[in-house]
């Protein structure tokens, strides 16, 4: 098999693996590089060369700089000002949310911006008495549009900027993409305010979590009669969870209520046990001597809460160790002292047999427990608490240093304009990181936890794949077909084709991978047609960011379940937004980067 055939086969296999998500994207990237080395398409040095690219250091440093802004509560501060400005006016709220999200994403990256504003916007929706579904999709879309406006707005922009140096082209400047990016954002926001807002569903925002998750019929109250075999035993000894398949959520004894009791809690005659289980399991209690179903039981959130125990909604994050695990396999209740009452995944609620459900990124869990037990999972980035929290745990006194570190980075990155000497971007980023560490705004022990190593590995591997396409001539081979079949229609048609191809590939693949796969083909096509490669590079960079059509983009995954959206909500609203971004890009990119 020829090197070109091997490279094309591996490309198809990689796209399938990216789309099926059977393996993590970084693992797919590593397997791709290993296959290229084992088939002798690349040498070992060429295969790992992507890991030595300075863009990897730059992106890692940006994760730390953004971590400094997050830990000092700057995003939280911005979010709290929104309600004061907009009140309960839905139109103004959407406009402000999209604007603030876009501005933040231009320096914080779109996924980070969406994750940080998500609990704030949910709290804001509750205050304004607006359904979260009316605000969360505009948050994600605003962040995605804003991320396309600067070099550091997305990792895709940085990855493409680093990759094009192989073709003898200058990397993107900090604000090279800004002018057209702002126009695309303005057009997108106009669409969302005029038409998209009317298509947004009106879901979520109920006052009761027990109602939102429809668990009323799965929870009941049992009376412990004097002749019950459970009297005198602890919950652990009673084996209610095993023999009756019921989960005890609380014990009421006279005027005393013990919510989320431990296994050592004793059972006495007259106790009322609040239990969760299927209707069949609850009805089986009638056969159990000494237990009786209380007929007039009425469930509300207060029944399952006490002074310290509350109900929370938490989202499983992308890099959480819970992803791919079940509650049983991680011994969730034993290890975290939290009880999961329900799991919501993209509008589908799981209540039965929760211990066997494989958890996925974006799953929202309704849990019962104390705030102290929830906090470690939130702080470690395992879960995101879906409520507007106070900034008491933020390092507010270090806020000025977080801002100073970011301004130092931006100032140094503009050194060529200011002093005529170009300081490498990696050096600019690391200077800001050193300031954060020197002022203890970010602690040394935290820096590695702030970096998304999975993304770094993926980008490095896809850069190496780009080398393989170039070395084997696969890029020229594919470019030849495009030149023969589409070159006759003119440069604008070819540019539009590459834009659409990139948008299509971003649906099953990560944005970075899609851009780096299309990039070498587009460059060779432009050269073959005698056109400016940078025109195609910029169009592909924009296209890789505009993933609105399906909720597979990480920023969209974050709002999918909390907004109670359905898959077709994104298809319906996102397709029109993609068309608008496509039209604006195809018109303006050749104007600012002529053919």
DAVENRA-V283800 format. One record per residue. N is the residue number from 1. RES is the residue in three letters. D_LAST is the distance of its C-alpha to the last C-alpha in Angstrom with 2 decimals. Layout:
n=N res=RES d_last=D_LAST
n=N res=RES d_last=D_LAST
This chain:
n=1 res=UNK d_last=36.93
n=2 res=UNK d_last=33.82
n=3 res=UNK d_last=31.79
n=4 res=UNK d_last=28.83
n=5 res=UNK d_last=31.28
n=6 res=UNK d_last=32.82
n=7 res=UNK d_last=29.53
n=8 res=UNK d_last=28.59
n=9 res=UNK d_last=32.14
n=10 res=UNK d_last=32.10
n=11 res=UNK d_last=28.81
n=12 res=UNK d_last=30.48
n=13 res=UNK d_last=33.66
n=14 res=UNK d_last=31.90
n=15 res=UNK d_last=30.16
n=16 res=UNK d_last=33.61
n=17 res=UNK d_last=35.32
n=18 res=UNK d_last=32.84
n=19 res=UNK d_last=33.35
n=20 res=UNK d_last=37.15
n=21 res=UNK d_last=37.64
n=22 res=UNK d_last=40.71
n=23 res=UNK d_last=39.83
n=24 res=UNK d_last=38.27
n=25 res=UNK d_last=34.55
n=26 res=UNK d_last=35.34
n=27 res=UNK d_last=37.93
n=28 res=UNK d_last=35.50
n=29 res=UNK d_last=33.12
n=30 res=UNK d_last=36.07
n=31 res=UNK d_last=37.24
n=32 res=UNK d_last=33.84
n=33 res=UNK d_last=33.89
n=34 res=UNK d_last=37.54
n=35 res=UNK d_last=36.85
n=36 res=UNK d_last=34.13
n=37 res=UNK d_last=36.67
n=38 res=UNK d_last=39.61
n=39 res=UNK d_last=37.82
n=40 res=UNK d_last=36.88
n=41 res=UNK d_last=33.17
n=42 res=UNK d_last=33.01
n=43 res=UNK d_last=35.60
n=44 res=UNK d_last=37.24
n=45 res=UNK d_last=35.46
n=46 res=UNK d_last=32.01
n=47 res=UNK d_last=33.05
n=48 res=UNK d_last=34.08
n=49 res=UNK d_last=31.45
n=50 res=UNK d_last=29.55
n=51 res=UNK d_last=32.65
n=52 res=UNK d_last=32.42
n=53 res=UNK d_last=28.93
n=54 res=UNK d_last=29.25
n=55 res=UNK d_last=27.29
n=56 res=UNK d_last=30.46
n=57 res=UNK d_last=32.55
n=58 res=UNK d_last=30.18
n=59 res=UNK d_last=30.27
n=60 res=UNK d_last=34.05
n=61 res=UNK d_last=34.57
n=62 res=UNK d_last=32.68
n=63 res=UNK d_last=35.03
n=64 res=UNK d_last=37.92
n=65 res=UNK d_last=36.58
n=66 res=UNK d_last=36.08
n=67 res=UNK d_last=39.59
n=68 res=UNK d_last=40.98
n=69 res=UNK d_last=39.64
n=70 res=UNK d_last=41.04
n=71 res=UNK d_last=44.42
n=72 res=UNK d_last=45.00
n=73 res=UNK d_last=44.46
n=74 res=UNK d_last=41.59
n=75 res=UNK d_last=39.92
n=76 res=UNK d_last=43.39
n=77 res=UNK d_last=44.00
n=78 res=UNK d_last=40.85
n=79 res=UNK d_last=41.76
n=80 res=UNK d_last=45.27
n=81 res=UNK d_last=44.13
n=82 res=UNK d_last=42.32
n=83 res=UNK d_last=45.57
n=84 res=UNK d_last=46.96
n=85 res=UNK d_last=44.02
n=86 res=UNK d_last=43.61
n=87 res=UNK d_last=47.12
n=88 res=UNK d_last=47.32
n=89 res=UNK d_last=44.69
n=90 res=UNK d_last=42.41
n=91 res=UNK d_last=39.55
n=92 res=UNK d_last=39.61
n=93 res=UNK d_last=40.05
n=94 res=UNK d_last=36.90
n=95 res=UNK d_last=34.87
n=96 res=UNK d_last=36.32
n=97 res=UNK d_last=36.05
n=98 res=UNK d_last=32.34
n=99 res=UNK d_last=31.67
n=100 res=UNK d_last=33.86
n=101 res=UNK d_last=32.54
n=102 res=UNK d_last=28.90
n=103 res=UNK d_last=29.90
n=104 res=UNK d_last=32.01
n=105 res=UNK d_last=29.50
n=106 res=UNK d_last=26.93
n=107 res=UNK d_last=29.41
n=108 res=UNK d_last=31.75
n=109 res=UNK d_last=29.48
n=110 res=UNK d_last=29.77
n=111 res=UNK d_last=32.58
n=112 res=UNK d_last=34.70
n=113 res=UNK d_last=34.33
n=114 res=UNK d_last=35.36
n=115 res=UNK d_last=38.30
n=116 res=UNK d_last=39.58
n=117 res=UNK d_last=39.39
n=118 res=UNK d_last=40.72
n=119 res=UNK d_last=44.44
n=120 res=UNK d_last=44.01
n=121 res=UNK d_last=42.47
n=122 res=UNK d_last=45.21
n=123 res=UNK d_last=47.79
n=124 res=UNK d_last=46.11
n=125 res=UNK d_last=46.15
n=126 res=UNK d_last=49.87
n=127 res=UNK d_last=50.61
n=128 res=UNK d_last=48.73
n=129 res=UNK d_last=50.27
n=130 res=UNK d_last=46.87
n=131 res=UNK d_last=46.14
n=132 res=UNK d_last=43.93
n=133 res=UNK d_last=41.77
n=134 res=UNK d_last=40.69
n=135 res=UNK d_last=39.29
n=136 res=UNK d_last=38.29
n=137 res=UNK d_last=35.32
n=138 res=UNK d_last=33.79
n=139 res=UNK d_last=34.47
n=140 res=UNK d_last=32.54
n=141 res=UNK d_last=29.60
n=142 res=UNK d_last=29.49
n=143 res=UNK d_last=29.53
n=144 res=UNK d_last=26.71
n=145 res=UNK d_last=24.48
n=146 res=UNK d_last=25.55
n=147 res=UNK d_last=24.93
n=148 res=UNK d_last=21.15
n=149 res=UNK d_last=21.24
n=150 res=UNK d_last=22.01
n=151 res=UNK d_last=21.73
n=152 res=UNK d_last=25.37
n=153 res=UNK d_last=25.34
n=154 res=UNK d_last=25.24
n=155 res=UNK d_last=25.95
n=156 res=UNK d_last=22.82
n=157 res=UNK d_last=20.63
n=158 res=UNK d_last=22.83
n=159 res=UNK d_last=22.88
n=160 res=UNK d_last=19.11
n=161 res=UNK d_last=19.04
n=162 res=UNK d_last=21.82
n=163 res=UNK d_last=20.45
n=164 res=UNK d_last=17.12
n=165 res=UNK d_last=19.26
n=166 res=UNK d_last=20.30
n=167 res=UNK d_last=17.02
n=168 res=UNK d_last=17.53
n=169 res=UNK d_last=15.19
n=170 res=UNK d_last=16.80
n=171 res=UNK d_last=18.12
n=172 res=UNK d_last=17.34
n=173 res=UNK d_last=19.40
n=174 res=UNK d_last=22.03
n=175 res=UNK d_last=20.42
n=176 res=UNK d_last=16.65
n=177 res=UNK d_last=16.57
n=178 res=UNK d_last=19.26
n=179 res=UNK d_last=17.85
n=180 res=UNK d_last=16.02
n=181 res=UNK d_last=18.85
n=182 res=UNK d_last=21.47
n=183 res=UNK d_last=20.11
n=184 res=UNK d_last=20.10
n=185 res=UNK d_last=23.58
n=186 res=UNK d_last=24.84
n=187 res=UNK d_last=23.84
n=188 res=UNK d_last=25.44
n=189 res=UNK d_last=28.57
n=190 res=UNK d_last=28.96
n=191 res=UNK d_last=28.96
n=192 res=UNK d_last=31.47
n=193 res=UNK d_last=33.73
n=194 res=UNK d_last=33.79
n=195 res=UNK d_last=33.67
n=196 res=UNK d_last=33.46
n=197 res=UNK d_last=36.60
n=198 res=UNK d_last=38.61
n=199 res=UNK d_last=37.65
n=200 res=UNK d_last=38.60
n=201 res=UNK d_last=41.94
n=202 res=UNK d_last=45.05
n=203 res=UNK d_last=46.43
n=204 res=UNK d_last=48.13
n=205 res=UNK d_last=49.74
n=206 res=UNK d_last=53.31
n=207 res=UNK d_last=56.08
n=208 res=UNK d_last=57.60
n=209 res=UNK d_last=55.96
n=210 res=UNK d_last=58.74
n=211 res=UNK d_last=57.78
n=212 res=UNK d_last=54.02
n=213 res=UNK d_last=54.69
n=214 res=UNK d_last=57.52
n=215 res=UNK d_last=59.92
n=216 res=UNK d_last=62.94
n=217 res=UNK d_last=64.50
n=218 res=UNK d_last=64.08
n=219 res=UNK d_last=66.06
n=220 res=UNK d_last=69.79
n=221 res=UNK d_last=72.83
n=222 res=UNK d_last=75.73
n=223 res=UNK d_last=79.22
n=224 res=UNK d_last=81.04
n=225 res=UNK d_last=84.65
n=226 res=UNK d_last=87.65
n=227 res=UNK d_last=88.23
n=228 res=UNK d_last=84.67
n=229 res=UNK d_last=84.33
n=230 res=UNK d_last=81.49
n=231 res=UNK d_last=83.81
n=232 res=UNK d_last=84.19
n=233 res=UNK d_last=81.15
n=234 res=UNK d_last=77.83
n=235 res=UNK d_last=74.58
n=236 res=UNK d_last=73.84
n=237 res=UNK d_last=77.27
n=238 res=UNK d_last=77.08
n=239 res=UNK d_last=74.16
n=240 res=UNK d_last=73.13
n=241 res=UNK d_last=69.51
n=242 res=UNK d_last=70.57
n=243 res=UNK d_last=73.60
n=244 res=UNK d_last=72.53
n=245 res=UNK d_last=68.73
n=246 res=UNK d_last=68.60
n=247 res=UNK d_last=66.74
n=248 res=UNK d_last=68.90
n=249 res=UNK d_last=66.84
n=250 res=UNK d_last=69.75
n=251 res=UNK d_last=73.52
n=252 res=UNK d_last=75.45
n=253 res=UNK d_last=78.97
n=254 res=UNK d_last=80.84
n=255 res=UNK d_last=78.92
n=256 res=UNK d_last=76.91
n=257 res=UNK d_last=73.47
n=258 res=UNK d_last=71.89
n=259 res=UNK d_last=68.27
n=260 res=UNK d_last=66.49
n=261 res=UNK d_last=69.81
n=262 res=UNK d_last=70.04
n=263 res=UNK d_last=71.66
n=264 res=UNK d_last=74.77
n=265 res=UNK d_last=75.39
n=266 res=UNK d_last=78.81
n=267 res=UNK d_last=79.62
n=268 res=UNK d_last=82.66
n=269 res=UNK d_last=84.50
n=270 res=UNK d_last=83.13
n=271 res=UNK d_last=79.62
n=272 res=UNK d_last=76.76
n=273 res=UNK d_last=73.94
n=274 res=UNK d_last=70.46
n=275 res=UNK d_last=68.90
n=276 res=UNK d_last=65.66
n=277 res=UNK d_last=65.63
n=278 res=UNK d_last=65.24
n=279 res=UNK d_last=67.63
n=280 res=UNK d_last=69.50
n=281 res=UNK d_last=69.97
n=282 res=UNK d_last=71.20
n=283 res=UNK d_last=73.60
n=284 res=UNK d_last=75.00
n=285 res=UNK d_last=76.45
n=286 res=UNK d_last=79.24
n=287 res=UNK d_last=80.54
n=288 res=UNK d_last=80.57
n=289 res=UNK d_last=83.97
n=290 res=UNK d_last=83.84
n=291 res=UNK d_last=80.43
n=292 res=UNK d_last=79.89
n=293 res=UNK d_last=76.81
n=294 res=UNK d_last=76.98
n=295 res=UNK d_last=76.47
n=296 res=UNK d_last=75.51
n=297 res=UNK d_last=72.65
n=298 res=UNK d_last=69.71
n=299 res=UNK d_last=66.48
n=300 res=UNK d_last=64.23
n=301 res=UNK d_last=62.15
n=302 res=UNK d_last=65.20
n=303 res=UNK d_last=67.23
n=304 res=UNK d_last=64.87
n=305 res=UNK d_last=64.54
n=306 res=UNK d_last=66.96
n=307 res=UNK d_last=66.95
n=308 res=UNK d_last=64.87
n=309 res=UNK d_last=63.46
n=310 res=UNK d_last=60.53
n=311 res=UNK d_last=58.08
n=312 res=UNK d_last=54.46
n=313 res=UNK d_last=51.18
n=314 res=UNK d_last=49.15
n=315 res=UNK d_last=45.88
n=316 res=UNK d_last=45.39
n=317 res=UNK d_last=42.40
n=318 res=UNK d_last=39.85
n=319 res=UNK d_last=41.35
n=320 res=UNK d_last=44.94
n=321 res=UNK d_last=47.53
n=322 res=UNK d_last=48.77
n=323 res=UNK d_last=45.79
n=324 res=UNK d_last=47.11
n=325 res=UNK d_last=50.69
n=326 res=UNK d_last=53.43
n=327 res=UNK d_last=55.71
n=328 res=UNK d_last=58.51
n=329 res=UNK d_last=56.84
n=330 res=UNK d_last=56.07
n=331 res=UNK d_last=59.48
n=332 res=UNK d_last=57.74
n=333 res=UNK d_last=60.87
n=334 res=UNK d_last=62.86
n=335 res=UNK d_last=60.19
n=336 res=UNK d_last=58.76
n=337 res=UNK d_last=61.76
n=338 res=UNK d_last=59.56
n=339 res=UNK d_last=60.18
n=340 res=UNK d_last=57.33
n=341 res=UNK d_last=58.38
n=342 res=UNK d_last=55.31
n=343 res=UNK d_last=51.75
n=344 res=UNK d_last=49.02
n=345 res=UNK d_last=45.96
n=346 res=UNK d_last=43.39
n=347 res=UNK d_last=46.14
n=348 res=UNK d_last=48.69
n=349 res=UNK d_last=51.70
n=350 res=UNK d_last=53.74
n=351 res=UNK d_last=57.34
n=352 res=UNK d_last=59.40
n=353 res=UNK d_last=59.50
n=354 res=UNK d_last=56.97
n=355 res=UNK d_last=57.96
n=356 res=UNK d_last=56.33
n=357 res=UNK d_last=52.90
n=358 res=UNK d_last=50.06
n=359 res=UNK d_last=48.13
n=360 res=UNK d_last=44.34
n=361 res=UNK d_last=41.72
n=362 res=UNK d_last=41.84
n=363 res=UNK d_last=45.48
n=364 res=UNK d_last=47.52
n=365 res=UNK d_last=51.16
n=366 res=UNK d_last=54.03
n=367 res=UNK d_last=56.29
n=368 res=UNK d_last=59.69
n=369 res=UNK d_last=60.56
n=370 res=UNK d_last=60.71
n=371 res=UNK d_last=57.91
n=372 res=UNK d_last=58.98
n=373 res=UNK d_last=58.44
n=374 res=UNK d_last=54.97
n=375 res=UNK d_last=53.71
n=376 res=UNK d_last=53.50
n=377 res=UNK d_last=51.24
n=378 res=UNK d_last=48.95
n=379 res=UNK d_last=48.96
n=380 res=UNK d_last=48.18
n=381 res=UNK d_last=45.15
n=382 res=UNK d_last=46.83
n=383 res=UNK d_last=46.89
n=384 res=UNK d_last=45.57
n=385 res=UNK d_last=48.30
n=386 res=UNK d_last=47.30
n=387 res=UNK d_last=49.08
n=388 res=UNK d_last=48.52
n=389 res=UNK d_last=50.29
n=390 res=UNK d_last=51.59
n=391 res=UNK d_last=50.07
n=392 res=UNK d_last=53.42
n=393 res=UNK d_last=52.21
n=394 res=UNK d_last=49.18
n=395 res=UNK d_last=49.35
n=396 res=UNK d_last=49.04
n=397 res=UNK d_last=50.56
n=398 res=UNK d_last=47.65
n=399 res=UNK d_last=44.99
n=400 res=UNK d_last=44.43
n=401 res=UNK d_last=43.79
n=402 res=UNK d_last=41.24
n=403 res=UNK d_last=39.33
n=404 res=UNK d_last=39.87
n=405 res=UNK d_last=38.53
n=406 res=UNK d_last=35.29
n=407 res=UNK d_last=34.96
n=408 res=UNK d_last=35.67
n=409 res=UNK d_last=32.84
n=410 res=UNK d_last=30.36
n=411 res=UNK d_last=31.68
n=412 res=UNK d_last=31.44
n=413 res=UNK d_last=27.89
n=414 res=UNK d_last=26.96
n=415 res=UNK d_last=28.96
n=416 res=UNK d_last=26.18
n=417 res=UNK d_last=25.80
n=418 res=UNK d_last=29.58
n=419 res=UNK d_last=31.11
n=420 res=UNK d_last=28.34
n=421 res=UNK d_last=29.25
n=422 res=UNK d_last=27.13
n=423 res=UNK d_last=29.53
n=424 res=UNK d_last=28.41
n=425 res=UNK d_last=27.83
n=426 res=UNK d_last=30.64
n=427 res=UNK d_last=33.03
n=428 res=UNK d_last=32.17
n=429 res=UNK d_last=32.95
n=430 res=UNK d_last=36.10
n=431 res=UNK d_last=37.36
n=432 res=UNK d_last=37.30
n=433 res=UNK d_last=39.02
n=434 res=UNK d_last=41.70
n=435 res=UNK d_last=42.43
n=436 res=UNK d_last=42.91
n=437 res=UNK d_last=45.30
n=438 res=UNK d_last=47.15
n=439 res=UNK d_last=47.90
n=440 res=UNK d_last=48.68
n=441 res=UNK d_last=46.26
n=442 res=UNK d_last=45.26
n=443 res=UNK d_last=48.02
n=444 res=UNK d_last=47.59
n=445 res=UNK d_last=48.98
n=446 res=UNK d_last=46.28
n=447 res=UNK d_last=43.06
n=448 res=UNK d_last=42.72
n=449 res=UNK d_last=43.48
n=450 res=UNK d_last=40.52
n=451 res=UNK d_last=37.98
n=452 res=UNK d_last=36.53
n=453 res=UNK d_last=36.97
n=454 res=UNK d_last=36.03
n=455 res=UNK d_last=32.45
n=456 res=UNK d_last=32.34
n=457 res=UNK d_last=33.66
n=458 res=UNK d_last=31.17
n=459 res=UNK d_last=28.12
n=460 res=UNK d_last=29.69
n=461 res=UNK d_last=30.44
n=462 res=UNK d_last=27.01
n=463 res=UNK d_last=25.53
n=464 res=UNK d_last=28.05
n=465 res=UNK d_last=27.04
n=466 res=UNK d_last=23.45
n=467 res=UNK d_last=25.13
n=468 res=UNK d_last=27.06
n=469 res=UNK d_last=24.08
n=470 res=UNK d_last=22.59
n=471 res=UNK d_last=26.05
n=472 res=UNK d_last=27.06
n=473 res=UNK d_last=23.87
n=474 res=UNK d_last=23.70
n=475 res=UNK d_last=19.99
n=476 res=UNK d_last=19.44
n=477 res=UNK d_last=22.02
n=478 res=UNK d_last=20.40
n=479 res=UNK d_last=16.88
n=480 res=UNK d_last=18.63
n=481 res=UNK d_last=20.02
n=482 res=UNK d_last=16.81
n=483 res=UNK d_last=15.27
n=484 res=UNK d_last=18.56
n=485 res=UNK d_last=19.12
n=486 res=UNK d_last=15.90
n=487 res=UNK d_last=13.43
n=488 res=UNK d_last=15.34
n=489 res=UNK d_last=14.40
n=490 res=UNK d_last=10.72
n=491 res=UNK d_last=7.55
n=492 res=UNK d_last=8.85
n=493 res=UNK d_last=12.15
n=494 res=UNK d_last=11.32
n=495 res=UNK d_last=9.80
n=496 res=UNK d_last=13.00
n=497 res=UNK d_last=15.09
n=498 res=UNK d_last=14.40
n=499 res=UNK d_last=15.04
n=500 res=UNK d_last=18.25
n=501 res=UNK d_last=19.30
n=502 res=UNK d_last=19.23
n=503 res=UNK d_last=21.17
n=504 res=UNK d_last=23.65
n=505 res=UNK d_last=24.24
n=506 res=UNK d_last=24.90
n=507 res=UNK d_last=27.88
n=508 res=UNK d_last=30.04
n=509 res=UNK d_last=28.46
n=510 res=UNK d_last=28.02
n=511 res=UNK d_last=24.67
n=512 res=UNK d_last=24.41
n=513 res=UNK d_last=25.28
n=514 res=UNK d_last=22.86
n=515 res=UNK d_last=19.85
n=516 res=UNK d_last=21.06
n=517 res=UNK d_last=21.73
n=518 res=UNK d_last=18.32
n=519 res=UNK d_last=16.41
n=520 res=UNK d_last=17.28
n=521 res=UNK d_last=16.58
n=522 res=UNK d_last=13.02
n=523 res=UNK d_last=12.36
n=524 res=UNK d_last=14.13
n=525 res=UNK d_last=12.42
n=526 res=UNK d_last=8.89
n=527 res=UNK d_last=10.87
n=528 res=UNK d_last=12.81
n=529 res=UNK d_last=10.16
n=530 res=UNK d_last=8.75
n=531 res=UNK d_last=5.30
n=532 res=UNK d_last=4.96
n=533 res=UNK d_last=8.04
n=534 res=UNK d_last=8.48
n=535 res=UNK d_last=6.28
n=536 res=UNK d_last=8.72
n=537 res=UNK d_last=11.50
n=538 res=UNK d_last=11.66
n=539 res=UNK d_last=11.76
n=540 res=UNK d_last=14.42
n=541 res=UNK d_last=16.26
n=542 res=UNK d_last=16.67
n=543 res=UNK d_last=17.66
n=544 res=UNK d_last=20.22
n=545 res=UNK d_last=21.93
n=546 res=UNK d_last=22.41
n=547 res=UNK d_last=25.48
n=548 res=UNK d_last=27.59
n=549 res=UNK d_last=28.70
n=550 res=UNK d_last=31.52
n=551 res=UNK d_last=33.69
n=552 res=UNK d_last=32.80
n=553 res=UNK d_last=30.61
n=554 res=UNK d_last=33.15
n=555 res=UNK d_last=32.84
n=556 res=UNK d_last=33.70
n=557 res=UNK d_last=36.47
n=558 res=UNK d_last=38.10
n=559 res=UNK d_last=38.55
n=560 res=UNK d_last=39.19
n=561 res=UNK d_last=42.96
n=562 res=UNK d_last=43.92
n=563 res=UNK d_last=42.31
n=564 res=UNK d_last=44.20
n=565 res=UNK d_last=41.02
n=566 res=UNK d_last=40.79
n=567 res=UNK d_last=37.97
n=568 res=UNK d_last=37.20
n=569 res=UNK d_last=36.89
n=570 res=UNK d_last=33.63
n=571 res=UNK d_last=32.46
n=572 res=UNK d_last=33.35
n=573 res=UNK d_last=31.98
n=574 res=UNK d_last=29.15
n=575 res=UNK d_last=27.54
n=576 res=UNK d_last=27.04
n=577 res=UNK d_last=25.69
n=578 res=UNK d_last=23.15
n=579 res=UNK d_last=22.09
n=580 res=UNK d_last=21.70
n=581 res=UNK d_last=19.63
n=582 res=UNK d_last=17.40
n=583 res=UNK d_last=16.95
n=584 res=UNK d_last=16.34
n=585 res=UNK d_last=13.77
n=586 res=UNK d_last=11.71
n=587 res=UNK d_last=12.02
n=588 res=UNK d_last=11.61
n=589 res=UNK d_last=9.25
n=590 res=UNK d_last=6.02
n=591 res=UNK d_last=8.49
n=592 res=UNK d_last=9.50
n=593 res=UNK d_last=6.62
n=594 res=UNK d_last=3.78
n=595 res=UNK d_last=0.00
